Structure formats: structure tokens, C-alpha cells
Amino acid sequence: MKFELRLELYAPTSAYVSKIRAAAQANKLPDIYGVLMEMRDFASLIKAGHILDLSPYMDADNGAWRSTFYKGGLIMNTFPQGSQYEVKPGIYGVPLDINNIQMIYNTELLKMAGWNPGRIPATWDEFIALGDALKKAGIPGMVSGWGESWMIHCFADNFAWNIMGQEKVLATVKGEVPYTDPDWVKVFDLFKQMKEHGLLTDGIVTMINKEAEQTFANERAALAFNGSWCINIYESMNPNLKYRAALPPRVNLQRPMYIWGGTTSFVVNAKSPLKEEAVKFIMWLSEEKQQRYLAKETRNIPANRRCADILSGHTAEFAAAMDNVVHPRLLPLEEYPLVTEAFDKGIQSILIGEATPESVAKTVQEAKVREMEKAAQFLAQKQKQKQKQQK
């Protein structure tokens, strides 16, 4: 039996998201599509019956298909037991390529600052020492798209996981640990230290990532905080750029360093009459031969870990850290949006000298208390309405 394969691409991302939402409402989603949305939107599509649970296929043959993927890529498509979104636990998407966000160092500028480029900072003290060396040499420090709040949150979240671990981070989201806890103040204080020791370039607070990528590619900054997608970008802007990617420096040497990661994934339309054929196609697309071809042509990290042997250079540097990937969406609970907004804006205030780590911790906790009270009131009203209906 032969089938027609038609690929459709949409840009920017917002246009694509609108297209998927409209198609879902009209029950006209394609057989296979991508979900470039928040986890709550992903969950809504599942509960509406628009996304097939792929767990049975992943579990077949003693988990043969599941075992081909990097853990981080697969988890990004998984809803765990006890998820706040009340979705049946399962794997609902297939990763095709993966990415993560790390520190990137211009080795030539490090040399100019008198720093051995073979000794990339592994600890916070070494990182601060590098900042002092760059400042003394008059070399601009780090660039990143911190004008985009998600990137500044990503940087902070990495250190929160390193300093206090997943359990305490989750306890904070649950409201059991306040943001005024000394460990959270320590996270906020890291940004103050970077500012004082010359690790940040002027204007980083309002810089979008495209501007940051151009600045680093043109060797106007010694460091960058960016994702593995930058490999192609830097190559196109400056093929002679010499740099290394590495995990952010650890503050707590007793815990590993974690980084955010993501994936490009496909889901199968559960209402499609061709859903079985769609699953077979995605299985074929994720096989080694196809994954190797995609990796070669795109320079992205393939989701199939059995293709790791073909990776080299910067792609291999990023891929080596995939087992360190975490993300807030991997937790059973996500923080209230307004608390996250207060968190990110608070850090920006520290960087421009308008707030202290302690004052930001207090402001974020106040936002947390307000949101928890609102949630409690909403739940009480919901239960009251339910009781009335039962009577």
C-alpha cells in the first residue's frame, strides 16, 4: 500500500502554534505533527484525544524502541505519574533531534586574558577568577539573550538544581520552602557576583539571543550562554571562530551540574485513520540510518543515541552532556507564571543595580504567597460548586 507524504512548514513559531490550535478545534490535524507549545497545551491536546499514547510501542520487544533514545529527549515527551495536568502517564511524542544549553568560551580571547584555554572553569571560584582576568585585560565577558526572560530563568534554574537539588526545588514549587530560603538567596547572589567581577557584557539585560549570537560570533565577547543550535549559526557567521562548550561551573561540588535541554519531536494524531502507519513512519524516521543522515545534514544532535559515534567537534561536546539535562516541565508541578515573572524580573533588577539578592527573594516570595492564596480560593469555590451540584 502506498501513501502520499506531504510536509508543511510554518514560521514563525507563533504562526505554527495558531495553525495547530485551529486544526485541533476543527478536527483537521495532520496524521503527524509537532507540538511547539507549553506543557499545559500539550496536555490539553492529549485529553482532547488529539495525541496518541506511544507507550505500548515504546514498551514492545522489551523496550527496544525506547532504548534507542537519549533519556533527556524522551522525558521531554513524557507525562509522569502524579502530573499536575492529570494526563494518563505515558510517552506521547518521539524526539528527532535534541539540544541543550551550555557555557561557550572563545579560546583565543581567553588566551589574550592570560587564561589557559585548556582549563575551562569547572567551579564557581574558577569562573569568578576568569571574570577578574577578563576585566583586567579589558575583554568583554559573557553574552546571552537575557532580554528574553526564559534564558535568564534557564541560567538561574541550572544553579538552583546544583545548589539545592531537585527535591528542594520541587518543595519550593509546592510552597513548602520559601524563596527567602538561604539557598535561593545564594542563587540570586550569583548574578550580583557576575556583575561585580566583569563576567557580563554591558546591555546583557536587554539583549535578545540573536544579538548575543552575533556578538559572540564576531569575537566581541569571551563567553556565551547558548544552546547547541548555535553551532550552525556561529559557522555561518564566522567559520574561523575557535570556541569550546562546557557545563556551567559548579557551586555545590557535592552535586552534579544540570542544564536545560529540549527536543524537536513529532506526535501522532490519535484520531487519524492512518495512526498505525504514522507510528511506523516515525519509527523508521528515528532509526539509525535516517538519524545519521539528519545529523550530518543539520549538525544537530540526533535523538538516537546509537548515532553518537558520528558526532565530532562542538556537536560531540554538547551531546556528551545530554544525561545532565533537566527542565521545569519534567517536574510533576510547574511554578505559577506570575511567580516566574517576578523571579526573572528580579534577577534583571539585580543586574542593573536596582535590587539586592535579599530584596528579590522577598519580592518573589510575596508573589508566591499571593498566587497560592488565589489558587486556594479558586479550589474552595470549585469544591463548593461541586457540593451544590451533588445536592
N, C-alpha and C positions, 0 to 999 in steps of 0.2 A: 504494500500500500504506500502511495506517495502522498506527501503533504507539502503545501506551499509554505515557505518560510519568509516572512516579511519583517524586517527590522525597522523600527521607528525611533528616532532620537529627537529630544526636545531640549531647548536651552532658553533661558537659564533654568536653574533648578525649580524656582517658584512656578514657572510655566508648566513644567512636567508634573509637579505636585497637583496643580489645579486640574490638569488633564486626567490624572488618576482618580481624583475625587469625583469629578464629573462622570467619568466612566463607571465608577462604582455605584453612584446614585442611579444611573441608567441601566445597570446590569450589563454593561458592554465592555468589561475589562478584557484585555487580551489573554491568551492562554498562559503566557509567561510575562511577568513584568517586574519592575524593581520598585521598592518602597523607600523613597527618599524623604521620610517623614519622622516625626517624633515617635517615641515608643508608644504613646497613648493612641496615636493614629494607626500605627501598626496593629495594635491590639483591637482597635475598633473594626478594622478590615477583617481580622480573624473572626471576631464574634459575629460579624455580619455574614460569615460564610464565604468570604471572597479569597481566602488563602488556605491552601491545603496543608494539613499537618504531615510533614515528611518523615516523622519519627519511624513509622513502620519500615520505610525504605532504608533509612539510616541504620536500623537495627538488624535488618536481614543479613543472613550469612555471617552471624557473629559480629555484626557491626563493620563489615568490610568497607562500605562506602564512607561511613563516619570516620574511620581510622585514617583516611587519606588527607583529611583537612588539618590545618593548624587549629589548635584548640581555641585561640583567640577569635579567629574568623567565624567558627561555628557558634561560639557562645553569643556572638552579636545577633544571631538569628534565633536564639533560644529563649523561651519563657520558662523560668524555673517554677518549682512548687512554691506556693505562697506569694506569688507575684501580686502586687497591688492592683494589677489590671484585670484580675480574675479571669485569666485565659487558661484554658487547659494546658498543662505543662507539655512542652514539645518543641521540636525543631521545625521552624516554619519557612526557612529560607536557605539557599545554597550560596556560599561565598565563591566568587570567581577570582577576585584578587583582593589583597589585603593591604593595609597600610598602618603605620604607627608614627608617632611624633617624638622626635628626639632633639638633643643638642647637636649643633653642627658648628665645627671650628675651621676657620680659614688657617691652614697650617703655615702659610707664608707670613701672614700678619702676626701670628704667634711668635714666629722666629724674630720678626722685627722688634717685638716687645721683649726679647731676651728669654722667651719661654720655649722649652723643649717640646716640639710638636708631637713627639713620641710619648709624652706624658700628659695625656688628656686628663683633666681634673676628674677624679673619681669620688672625692669627698667635698663637702661644703667648704671646709677650710682651704683646700686647694683651689676651689672655684673663686673664693674671695681673694686669694693671693694672685690669681690670674687677673682679676679685675684691677688690683693695685698696680700690677705690671703694665697693663694696657693704659691705665690712667697716666702713669708716669711717662710712658712713651708717646702720649698724645694720640693714641689709636682708639677710634670709636668702639664701644663694646658690642652689646647684643641688640639685634633687631628681631622683631616678631610682630605679627598682626594683632597687637594688644588693643587696637582700636575696635576690634571685633571681640566682644566680651567672652565668647566661648573659648578663645585661645588663651586668654589670661586665666580663665577658670581651669582650663586644662593644666596649665603650668602649676597652679596652686594645688590642684587635686592630686597631682603626682606626689608632691611633697607631703600632703596630708596622709596619704596611704603609707609613705615611707616613715613618717614620724610616729604615727599612732596605730597604723594597721587597719584592716578592713572592719573589724568588729567595732572599733570605736567610731570610725567614720559612719557606719550604719547606725550605731547608737545615737549619734548626733542627728541624723536624718529622722530617727524615730522620736526625737525630743528628749531622750534620756541623758544626753550630755550637752551642755550649753556651749555656744560658740565663744563664750568668755573663758572656757577651759584653757589652762596654760599651753596645752599642745596646739590649740587653734591660734592663740596669740603668737606662738612661735612660728606658725605658718605665715601669718601676716607680717611678722618681723623680717622674714627672709627678703621681702620686697624692699623694705627700708634699707637693709644691708646692701642689696644690689645697687640701689640708688647711690648710697654713700661711697661705695667702693669703685665706682666707674664702670660697672658692668652693663649699664643700659645706655643706649644712644638717646640723644635728645629727640623728643617727639614720639617716643615709642607708645605712649598712652593713646595717641590718636591715629597711629599708623595702621593701615589695612595691610593684609598679608601680601597682596600683590606688590605694594610699595616696598615692603620688607624684603621680599624675594629679589626685587630689582637692586635694592641697596646692597644686599649681601653678594649677589652675583657680580656686581661691579666693584667688589672689594672695598666698599666704603664702611664695612663693619667686620669685626673679627669673629663674631659669634651670631648664630641664628637659632631660633627655636621654631622648628618647622617639621612638616610631615614628609614621608618618603616620596610623595608625589613631586617633591622639589627636584628630584634627580633629573627629570626631563626638562624642567624649567631652567635650572642652572646650566644644563648642557646647551640649551638653545641660546641662552643669553651670553654665556662665557665658557666655551669649550675648554679653555685652559685653566679654569678655576680649580685650585687644589684645596680639598677640604676632607674632613673626617666626621662621621656621625658617631655619636656615643650616647649612652644613657645619661640623664641628668645626674649631677653629683649627689651622693647620699648624705643626708643629715644624720639619720639614725643608722649607725653602722651595724646594728643588730637586726635590721630588716632589709629586705631587697628593695631596689628602686623599681617603681611601677610607672608605666607610661600609658597614655591613651592610644587606642587603636581603633580602626574601623574596617569596613569591607564594602566592596561592591557586590551586591547579592541579587539573585533572582528568586521570585516566589512563583508558585503555580496557582492559577485560578481554580479554586475548588469547585466552581460551578461550570467549568469548561467540559464539554462533551469529549474533549481530547486530553483530559488531565493525565491519563496513564502515558500517553505518547509524549506529553510535555515533560513528565518526570524522566522518561527515558532519554529525552534530548538533553536535559540538564545534566543527567548522569554522564552522558557522552561528552558534554562540554567540559566537565570537571575532570576528565581522565587525563593521564599524564601527557599524551601526545598533543592534545589541544591546549593544555595548560602551558606546556613548554613553548608552543608557538606564540601564545598570548604574551608570555613573559619576555620572549625575545623581541617581539614587535613593539611592545608598550613600555618595557623596562620596569613594569610594576611587579610587585611580589605576588607570585601565584599562590592561590589558596591551597593548592595541593602540595603538601609538604614533601612529597616524593620527588618534586622537581627542584628541591633545594640545591642539588649538585650542579645545576647550570648557572646558579647565581654567582655573581662576582662583584668586586668593587663595592661601590656605595649601596647597591641593591642588597648585597650579602650582609653588609653592616646593619642595615635596617631589619632584614629578615631574621638575623640572629637574635633579635630582641623580642620576637613575637610572643614568646612564652611569658614575657613580663607585662603583657597588655592587660589593662583593666579599663573600666568605663563606668560612670554613674548608672548607666542603663542596665548594667549587669547586676546591680543590687536589687533586692526584692522591692525596695521603695526608692522613689526619687524625691529630691528636695522640692519644696514649693517654689514655683517660678519667681515670686517676688522676693523670696529669701536669697535665691541665687543671684538675682539682680542686685540686691543690697550688698552681697558678698563681692561681686565683681566691681561694682562702682566704688566700694570701699577700698579695694586694692588700688584702683586708679587714683583715688584721693590720697593714698599714702605716697604714690609715686610723684604726685605733683606737690607734695608737701602740705596738703590741706588737712591731713588727719594722721593720727598715730595708730599703731597696731592695736593698742588697747581700746581706743575710741571706736575703731572699726568693728572690733569684736563685740563691743556693747551694742552698736547700731544693728549689726546683723542679728544678734540675739533678740533684740526688741522686735525686729521684723518676724523672726521665727515665732515668738510668743503670740504676736497678732494673728499670724496665719493659722497657728494651732487652735487658737480660740475661735476663729471663724469656721474652721473645719469641724470643731466640736459642736458649735451651734447648728451648723448645717446637718450634721449627723443626728442631732437631737430632734430637729424638725422632721427629718426623714423618718425616724423611728416613730414619731408622734403620728404622722400621716399614715404610716403602715398600721399602727394600732387602731386608728379610726376606721380604716378600710376593713380590718378584721372583724370589727364590731358590726 
